[in-house]
Amino acid sequence: MLESNHFNIVFWYMIKKERILLVNKFYYPRGGDCMVTLNLEKLLKSKGHDVATFSMQHSQNIESQYSPYFPNEISFSGNIKNKVNAAKRIFGIDTIKTKFNQLLFDFQPDIVHLHNIHSYLSPIVAKQAKAYGCKVFWTMHDYKLLCPASACLNKNQICQQCLSDKKQVVINRCLKNSLTASLLGYIESIYWSKEKLEQWIEAFICPSQFMADMMIKGGYSPNKIKTRCNFIEKEKIDFIKQNFSNERSNHYCFIGRISQEKGIKTLLEIADNLPYKLIIAGNGPLLETLKKEYASEKITFTGHLSTQEVADLLGKAKASIIPSEWYENNPLSIIESLCMGTPVIGSRIGGIPELITENNGILFEPFDKEELRKSIIELFENKKFDYEQISQTAITQFSEENYYTHLCNIYRQSI
């Protein structure tokens, strides 16, 4: 009788389209986590699911029928009142609880899928969703559950000290080089401990095996860890198929945040002494400084580009380059480049090596300027790539269908 009941429940879940509530701190295309959340919303709706969203109020948010449920915007800068309100949000002791409870009651989700929720939202939503009877899943976009500063960096150097001792964030003042901010980050990590989170979360979905391994190294149960790579949306794949070309210009490009951990300074030091044209696309704290120092006929800084402009740049490039000097998780920039058929020169760090093979790019050791220089020369002078094959392989690997099938398996394995 018990086996029969279990079979009936499983069959019901197989034919039922779950009601899914997606939670991310912003509801506009601000960063990779936001893009993944927005694209997942469209994908789930296209598959017949009822989908609701929960984010923080923000002037740039996309219009949503669920925005009345969003808690007010907070800021960690400004006067003491702002900072107190932000601290309350971290621990879930402001209006976020009542707002989220109301959405749970009104929408009645089967599944709550968390994305980037720290600071501007709060892990309190995981506890509330679990108490309401939902299955709760959490996609890991950064290392916040392992490192209170999120990036596993200490003064721009790779660091794993907090995996075993969270007090290191205070000792090293890893958050804004501030004792107060670092102490708050430490208290937050202790308050929202892995023991609590594992009670509420069915599975932590890691976009890379590297992230999964780090979660296990940080003490999370292997039984709670699932791995699923990010995907590229159908509209973008359709555009790629319509505009794909084997014709390539004699340039390579960097597309991303212009900041220290992205390895941009290391790249520019090398590129300045090579004969190949490099195009740098993106904004960031180092943009103006590096533009003054390195802009030339060989090195062009474009600033922010639209989605269309990025696709045009990638589709014509000889290669894209990801010289990161931190633990990249599952960079959408690599996925998009490969779908365009454009090979990638990437650092052998974090989740990057999981995406790059000898058939679609070249790996080099991070921080190693000479190996980076040789890799760029190798690509331009000796390497021959099948751009069309790179594109076809990537489009299949990172398709919506592939992602959706695996995601549903993760959802339904929790029954």
C-alpha positions as CSV (number, residue, x, y, z in Angstrom):
1,M,0.0,0.0,0.0
2,L,2.8,2.4,0.9
3,E,4.6,1.6,-2.4
4,S,1.4,2.2,-4.3
5,N,0.9,5.6,-2.6
6,H,4.5,6.6,-3.3
7,F,4.1,5.7,-7.0
8,N,0.9,7.8,-7.2
9,I,2.7,10.8,-5.7
10,V,5.6,10.4,-8.1
11,F,3.3,10.1,-11.0
12,W,1.3,13.2,-9.9
13,Y,4.6,15.2,-9.8
14,M,5.6,14.0,-13.2
15,I,2.4,15.2,-14.9
16,K,1.9,18.3,-12.7
17,K,3.4,21.7,-13.7
18,E,4.7,23.0,-10.4
19,R,4.0,26.5,-9.2
20,I,7.4,28.1,-8.8
21,L,8.5,31.2,-6.9
22,L,11.9,32.6,-8.0
23,V,13.7,34.8,-5.5
24,N,16.6,37.1,-6.4
25,K,17.6,40.4,-4.8
26,F,17.3,42.4,-8.0
27,Y,14.7,42.1,-10.8
28,Y,16.5,43.7,-13.7
29,P,19.6,42.6,-15.7
30,R,22.2,43.8,-13.3
31,G,24.6,40.9,-13.3
32,G,25.0,37.2,-14.1
33,D,22.8,36.1,-11.2
34,C,20.0,38.4,-12.4
35,M,20.3,37.3,-16.0
36,V,20.0,33.6,-15.0
37,T,17.0,34.4,-12.8
38,L,15.2,36.4,-15.5
39,N,16.0,33.8,-18.2
40,L,14.8,31.0,-15.9
41,E,11.5,32.8,-15.3
42,K,10.9,32.9,-19.1
43,L,11.9,29.3,-19.6
44,L,9.6,28.0,-16.8
45,K,6.7,30.0,-18.1
46,S,7.3,28.6,-21.6
47,K,7.0,25.1,-20.2
48,G,3.6,25.8,-18.6
49,H,4.6,26.6,-15.1
50,D,2.9,29.4,-13.1
51,V,5.9,31.5,-11.9
52,A,6.0,34.4,-9.4
53,T,9.0,36.5,-8.5
54,F,10.3,38.1,-5.2
55,S,12.9,40.8,-5.2
56,M,13.8,44.1,-3.5
57,Q,12.1,47.3,-4.7
58,H,14.5,49.1,-7.0
59,S,14.0,52.0,-9.5
60,Q,15.5,49.8,-12.4
61,N,13.3,46.8,-11.7
62,I,11.4,45.4,-14.6
63,E,7.6,45.9,-14.2
64,S,6.1,42.9,-12.4
65,Q,2.6,42.1,-11.1
66,Y,4.4,40.9,-7.9
67,S,6.2,44.1,-7.2
68,P,3.7,45.1,-4.4
69,Y,5.1,42.1,-2.5
70,F,8.7,43.3,-2.8
71,P,10.2,44.8,0.4
72,N,11.5,48.3,0.3
73,E,14.9,49.1,-1.0
74,I,17.8,49.3,1.5
75,S,21.3,50.8,1.2
76,F,24.5,50.0,3.1
77,S,25.8,53.5,2.5
78,G,24.7,56.9,3.8
79,N,23.5,57.7,7.3
80,I,23.3,55.5,10.4
81,K,19.6,54.9,9.8
82,N,20.3,53.4,6.4
83,K,22.9,51.1,7.9
84,V,20.6,50.0,10.7
85,N,17.8,49.2,8.3
86,A,20.2,47.3,6.1
87,A,21.4,45.3,9.1
88,K,17.8,44.4,10.0
89,R,17.2,43.1,6.5
90,I,20.2,40.8,6.7
91,F,18.7,39.0,9.7
92,G,15.1,39.1,8.4
93,I,13.7,41.4,11.1
94,D,12.1,44.0,8.9
95,T,9.1,44.0,6.5
96,I,10.6,41.2,4.4
97,K,8.9,38.6,6.6
98,T,5.4,39.9,6.2
99,K,5.8,40.6,2.5
100,F,7.2,37.2,1.7
101,N,4.6,35.4,3.9
102,Q,1.8,37.3,2.1
103,L,3.2,36.2,-1.3
104,L,3.5,32.6,-0.1
105,F,-0.2,32.7,1.0
106,D,-1.5,34.3,-2.2
107,F,0.6,32.5,-4.8
108,Q,0.8,29.1,-3.0
109,P,4.0,27.8,-4.7
110,D,5.1,24.2,-4.7
111,I,8.7,25.1,-5.2
112,V,10.7,28.2,-4.0
113,H,13.9,28.6,-6.0
114,L,16.4,31.0,-4.4
115,H,19.2,32.7,-6.3
116,N,21.2,35.6,-4.9
117,I,19.4,36.6,-1.7
118,H,22.0,37.8,0.8
119,S,22.2,41.3,2.1
120,Y,19.4,43.0,0.1
121,L,17.0,40.1,0.9
122,S,17.7,37.5,3.5
123,P,17.9,33.7,4.1
124,I,14.8,34.1,6.3
125,V,12.8,33.4,3.1
126,A,14.2,29.9,3.0
127,K,13.0,29.3,6.6
128,Q,9.6,30.7,5.8
129,A,9.2,28.8,2.5
130,K,10.1,25.5,4.3
131,A,7.6,26.2,7.1
132,Y,4.9,26.9,4.5
133,G,5.5,23.4,3.1
134,C,7.4,24.3,-0.1
135,K,10.4,22.5,-1.5
136,V,13.2,25.0,-1.4
137,F,16.2,25.0,-3.8
138,W,19.1,27.4,-3.9
139,T,21.4,28.1,-6.9
140,M,24.9,29.2,-5.9
141,H,26.0,32.2,-7.8
142,D,28.9,33.1,-5.5
143,Y,30.8,31.8,-2.4
144,K,28.8,33.7,0.2
145,L,27.9,30.6,2.2
146,L,31.6,29.8,2.4
147,C,33.2,33.2,2.5
148,P,31.4,36.1,4.2
149,A,33.0,38.4,1.6
150,S,31.5,36.2,-1.2
151,A,34.6,36.1,-3.4
152,C,37.3,34.0,-1.6
153,L,39.7,36.9,-1.9
154,N,41.9,38.5,0.7
155,K,43.5,41.7,-0.5
156,N,43.1,40.5,-4.1
157,Q,44.7,37.2,-3.4
158,I,43.0,33.8,-3.5
159,C,41.9,32.8,0.0
160,Q,40.1,29.8,1.6
161,Q,40.6,30.6,5.3
162,C,36.9,31.1,6.0
163,L,36.0,27.6,4.8
164,S,37.2,26.4,8.2
165,D,37.3,29.6,10.3
166,K,34.8,32.4,9.6
167,K,36.6,34.7,12.1
168,Q,39.2,35.3,9.4
169,V,36.9,37.7,7.7
170,V,37.2,40.0,10.8
171,I,40.9,39.4,11.3
172,N,41.6,40.3,7.7
173,R,38.9,43.0,7.4
174,C,37.8,41.5,4.1
175,L,34.6,43.5,3.7
176,K,35.4,47.0,2.5
177,N,38.6,46.9,4.6
178,S,36.2,47.8,7.5
179,L,36.2,46.2,10.9
180,T,32.5,47.0,11.3
181,A,31.4,45.6,7.9
182,S,33.6,42.5,8.4
183,L,32.2,41.9,11.9
184,L,28.6,42.2,10.5
185,G,29.6,39.7,7.8
186,Y,30.9,37.3,10.4
187,I,27.8,37.5,12.6
188,E,25.6,37.0,9.5
189,S,27.6,33.8,8.6
190,I,27.2,32.4,12.1
191,Y,23.5,33.3,12.3
192,W,22.7,31.7,9.0
193,S,24.8,28.7,9.6
194,K,25.0,25.7,7.3
195,E,23.2,23.6,10.0
196,K,20.2,25.8,9.7
197,L,20.3,26.2,6.0
198,E,20.6,22.4,5.4
199,Q,17.3,21.9,7.3
200,W,15.4,24.2,5.0
201,I,17.1,23.6,1.6
202,E,16.4,20.5,-0.5
203,A,19.4,21.0,-2.7
204,F,22.1,23.6,-3.3
205,I,22.4,23.8,-7.1
206,C,26.0,24.5,-8.2
207,P,26.6,25.7,-11.7
208,S,30.1,24.2,-11.7
209,Q,31.7,21.1,-10.2
210,F,34.3,23.4,-8.7
211,M,31.6,25.2,-6.7
212,A,30.1,21.9,-5.7
213,D,33.5,20.7,-4.5
214,M,34.0,24.0,-2.5
215,M,30.6,23.6,-0.9
216,I,31.5,20.1,0.3
217,K,35.0,21.3,1.4
218,G,33.2,24.0,3.4
219,G,31.2,21.3,5.3
220,Y,28.0,21.0,3.4
221,S,26.5,17.5,2.9
222,P,27.3,15.9,-0.5
223,N,23.8,14.6,-0.5
224,K,22.5,18.2,-0.6
225,I,24.7,19.3,-3.5
226,K,23.6,19.1,-7.1
227,T,25.5,20.3,-10.2
228,R,23.8,22.0,-13.2
229,C,25.6,24.3,-15.6
230,N,23.9,27.6,-16.7
231,F,22.1,27.9,-20.0
232,I,21.7,30.4,-22.9
233,E,18.2,31.5,-23.7
234,K,16.5,30.4,-26.9
235,E,16.1,33.9,-28.3
236,K,19.9,34.3,-28.2
237,I,20.5,30.9,-29.8
238,D,18.1,31.7,-32.6
239,F,20.0,35.0,-33.2
240,I,23.3,33.1,-33.2
241,K,22.0,30.6,-35.7
242,Q,20.7,33.3,-38.0
243,N,23.9,35.4,-37.8
244,F,26.7,32.8,-37.5
245,S,29.7,33.3,-39.7
246,N,33.0,31.6,-40.1
247,E,34.5,34.9,-41.2
248,R,36.6,36.3,-38.4
249,S,38.4,39.6,-37.9
250,N,41.9,39.7,-36.6
251,H,41.1,40.8,-33.1
252,Y,40.4,39.2,-29.7
253,C,38.2,40.6,-27.0
254,F,37.6,40.8,-23.2
255,I,34.0,41.2,-22.2
256,G,33.3,41.7,-18.5
257,R,33.8,43.8,-15.4
258,I,36.9,46.0,-15.5
259,S,38.3,45.1,-12.1
260,Q,41.4,43.6,-10.4
261,E,40.1,40.1,-9.9
262,K,39.2,39.7,-13.6
263,G,42.9,39.7,-14.4
264,I,42.5,42.7,-16.7
265,K,45.8,44.4,-15.6
266,T,47.7,41.2,-16.3
267,L,46.1,41.0,-19.7
268,L,46.8,44.6,-20.7
269,E,50.5,44.3,-19.7
270,I,50.9,41.5,-22.1
271,A,48.6,42.8,-24.9
272,D,50.5,46.1,-25.0
273,N,53.5,44.3,-26.3
274,L,51.7,42.0,-28.8
275,P,50.8,42.9,-32.4
276,Y,47.2,41.7,-32.2
277,K,44.2,44.0,-31.7
278,L,42.4,43.7,-28.3
279,I,38.9,45.1,-27.7
280,I,37.9,45.6,-24.0
281,A,34.1,45.8,-23.5
282,G,32.6,46.6,-20.1
283,N,32.6,48.9,-17.2
284,G,34.2,48.7,-13.7
285,P,36.3,50.6,-11.1
286,L,39.5,50.4,-13.2
287,L,38.1,51.5,-16.5
288,E,39.2,55.1,-16.6
289,T,42.6,54.4,-15.1
290,L,43.4,51.6,-17.5
291,K,42.0,53.5,-20.5
292,K,44.4,56.4,-19.8
293,E,47.4,54.0,-19.4
294,Y,46.7,51.5,-22.2
295,A,44.3,52.9,-24.9
296,S,46.1,52.8,-28.2
297,E,45.6,51.6,-31.8
298,K,46.1,48.0,-30.6
299,I,43.9,48.3,-27.5
300,T,40.4,49.7,-27.6
301,F,38.0,50.3,-24.7
302,T,34.3,50.4,-25.7
303,G,32.7,50.8,-22.3
304,H,29.3,49.1,-21.8
305,L,27.8,47.4,-24.9
306,S,24.3,46.3,-25.6
307,T,23.4,42.6,-25.9
308,Q,23.3,43.1,-29.7
309,E,26.7,44.8,-29.7
310,V,28.3,42.1,-27.6
311,A,27.0,39.4,-30.0
312,D,28.4,41.3,-32.9
313,L,31.8,41.7,-31.2
314,L,32.0,38.0,-30.2
315,G,30.7,36.7,-33.5
316,K,33.5,38.4,-35.4
317,A,36.4,37.8,-32.9
318,K,39.2,35.4,-33.4
319,A,38.9,34.6,-29.7
320,S,37.6,35.9,-26.4
321,I,39.8,35.9,-23.3
322,I,39.0,35.3,-19.6
323,P,42.2,36.0,-17.7
324,S,40.5,35.8,-14.3
325,E,42.5,35.7,-11.0
326,W,39.7,34.6,-8.8
327,Y,37.4,31.5,-8.5
328,E,35.0,32.1,-11.4
329,N,32.0,29.9,-11.0
330,N,30.3,29.3,-14.4
331,P,30.9,32.4,-16.5
332,L,28.1,33.3,-18.9
333,S,30.7,35.1,-21.0
334,I,32.4,31.8,-21.8
335,I,29.1,30.1,-22.6
336,E,28.0,32.9,-24.9
337,S,31.4,33.0,-26.6
338,L,31.3,29.2,-27.3
339,C,27.8,29.4,-28.6
340,M,28.9,32.1,-31.0
341,G,31.6,29.6,-32.2
342,T,34.4,31.8,-30.7
343,P,37.2,30.0,-29.0
344,V,38.2,31.1,-25.4
345,I,41.6,31.7,-23.9
346,G,40.9,31.2,-20.2
347,S,42.6,30.9,-16.8
348,R,42.9,27.5,-15.3
349,I,41.0,28.5,-12.2
350,G,37.6,27.9,-10.6
351,G,35.0,26.5,-13.0
352,I,36.7,27.8,-16.1
353,P,38.5,24.6,-17.0
354,E,35.2,22.7,-17.0
355,L,34.1,24.7,-20.1
356,I,37.3,24.8,-22.1
357,T,38.8,21.9,-24.1
358,E,41.5,21.6,-26.7
359,N,38.7,21.8,-29.3
360,N,37.3,25.1,-28.2
361,G,40.1,27.1,-26.6
362,I,43.3,27.3,-24.6
363,L,43.9,27.2,-20.9
364,F,46.8,29.0,-19.1
365,E,47.9,29.3,-15.4
366,P,46.4,32.4,-13.8
367,F,48.9,35.1,-12.9
368,D,51.5,33.6,-15.3
369,K,52.2,36.4,-17.8
370,E,54.5,34.4,-19.9
371,E,52.1,31.5,-20.4
372,L,49.3,34.0,-21.2
373,R,51.5,35.7,-23.8
374,K,52.4,32.3,-25.4
375,S,48.7,31.3,-25.4
376,I,47.6,34.4,-27.3
377,I,50.4,33.9,-29.8
378,E,49.6,30.2,-30.2
379,L,46.0,31.0,-31.0
380,F,46.8,33.7,-33.6
381,E,49.7,32.0,-35.2
382,N,49.2,28.2,-34.9
383,K,45.8,27.1,-33.7
384,K,43.1,26.2,-36.1
385,F,39.5,25.9,-34.7
386,D,36.3,24.7,-36.3
387,Y,34.1,27.7,-35.4
388,E,30.9,26.0,-36.6
389,Q,31.6,22.8,-34.6
390,I,32.3,24.9,-31.5
391,S,29.0,26.7,-31.9
392,Q,26.9,23.5,-32.6
393,T,28.4,21.6,-29.6
394,A,27.9,24.5,-27.2
395,I,24.4,25.3,-28.3
396,T,23.4,21.7,-27.6
397,Q,25.3,21.6,-24.3
398,F,23.9,24.9,-23.0
399,S,20.4,24.7,-24.4
400,E,17.2,25.5,-22.5
401,E,15.9,22.0,-23.1
402,N,19.0,20.4,-21.6
403,Y,18.9,22.7,-18.6
404,Y,15.2,22.3,-18.0
405,T,15.4,18.5,-18.2
406,H,18.1,18.4,-15.5
407,L,16.5,21.0,-13.4
408,C,13.2,19.1,-13.3
409,N,15.1,16.0,-12.3
410,I,16.7,17.9,-9.4
411,Y,13.3,19.3,-8.3
412,R,11.6,15.9,-8.5
413,Q,14.4,13.9,-6.8
414,S,13.4,15.6,-3.6
415,I,10.0,13.8,-3.5
